Amino acid sequence: MTVNRAAITSAWETHCSEGWPTFASPNQGQLMTLDTVISGCVVFFLDSPEGLDRQRVEILKDCLADLEEVTSELETDCQPYFVRLHRLGELLLATTVTA
C-alpha cells in the first residue's frame, strides 16, 4: 500500500472535523491520551520533511495496539471516532515504513 502526505492530510482533516464523542467509559482517560499521542505523531509527521523518527514509530505502534484493545469494549455509537483514529495511525505507520 502506497500512502503519501496527501492521504495523511486528508485523513487528518476528516478526523479533526469530528468532535470528541460523548460516552461513559472507565477507559476515557486512556482514550484521550491515545488520541493526543497519535494526533501528535500526525502533526509531527506533517510538519517534518523527514517524517517520524524511530522513537515515535515505536510509540505509535504501542498506541495502536492499546487503541485496538480498548475500542472493542466501547459503546457502538462512539466506536467510529476511534476506528477512524486507528486507521489514521495505520496510514501514518504505513507511510513511515515505506518511506
CORFEN-V853764 format. One record per helix or strand. SS is the DSSP state (@ for helix, = for strand). FROM is the first residue (numbers start at 1). TO is the last residue. If there is no record, write none. Layout:
SS_FROM_TO ; SS_FROM_TO
//
This chain:
@_5_17 ; @_28_47 ; @_54_71 ; @_76_98
//
